[in-house]
Amino acid sequence: MGFFTILVDTTSHVAANFSLGSKFDPSARYDFVGEDQLFAPIYEIASFDAMVPTEPPQSWRELVSPERLFKYGYPIFGAYYRDAIAKEQKPEEIHNAILELAHFKLLGPTEHTQSSRIVTKAQAFAFLGPAIQPRINGAYHLNRELIASHSAICDHISPGCDMVMSNYPSQFTFAAAAMKFLKDERKLIDCIKALTTIVLHGLDAAGGAGELASQIILLCAMQAALPVTSREGIVYGRPVRLANFLKVLTGKEEKEDPGKPL
């Protein structure tokens, strides 16, 4: 007989010891014989993209529809959209509500006395994560905080629980919420400064500073192209015309002949 508990919507202060070493684990059974663990790692349960339909979309409209896109990534957002549609709520209102929820999931807990202008290091990585997927090595406490309080996915916990790896895999909901947050130039700069600090300390994983800089440039070009493509209705979470994106990126006008390069 046994039981287990899952804590949700907690803070890093509550979950500070979620990766406690087995030799310090008070739940370990007396004289337990076998492998030094009670169950397989909970983070290996495959729930990501669980709601994505197996059938491919039959049209462009279906491909980019919020109903389909919200099913990618964490299953909870797809469930929210499905249930709200069943209650005959407006799709645009559902879209905005889900992105607001995703925003606060990435933002994490904030102190009541904390200025809204302050972006913490963990928040910076939380909002850059879905957009450009920077990876960090060696920053145990930052990885732990991102998992506990900022909706990062736990990739790995070492057997000795002295190393934790987090990640923000590509998913529509968090990416759209992050793009909406990063449209504020001041917040984007604060996030880049936090990322720069990690790079300078050599804690960035594969890719390096050059690749991250390229991703940030592409992110800024996408931000600039969004208002041109989506003048009304849903802005964040809609595709951008390639011509508009390349025009912003290169500064060149679209040619009449689509077969010629810009």
Secondary structure, DSSP 8 states (H G I E B T S, - for coil): --------S--TTTTTTTT--GGG-TTS-TT--SSS-SSS-GGGS--TTTT--SS--SSHHHHT-HHHHTTSSSHHHHHHHHHHHHTT--HHHHHHHHHHHHHHHHH----TTS-TT---HHHHHHHHHHHH---B-S-HHHHHHHHHHS--EEEEE-TTS--EEEE----HHHHHHHHHHHTSHHHHHHHHHHHHHHHHTT-B-TTHHHHHHHHHHHHHHHHHHHHHH--SS--TTS---HHHHHHHHH-----SSTTS--
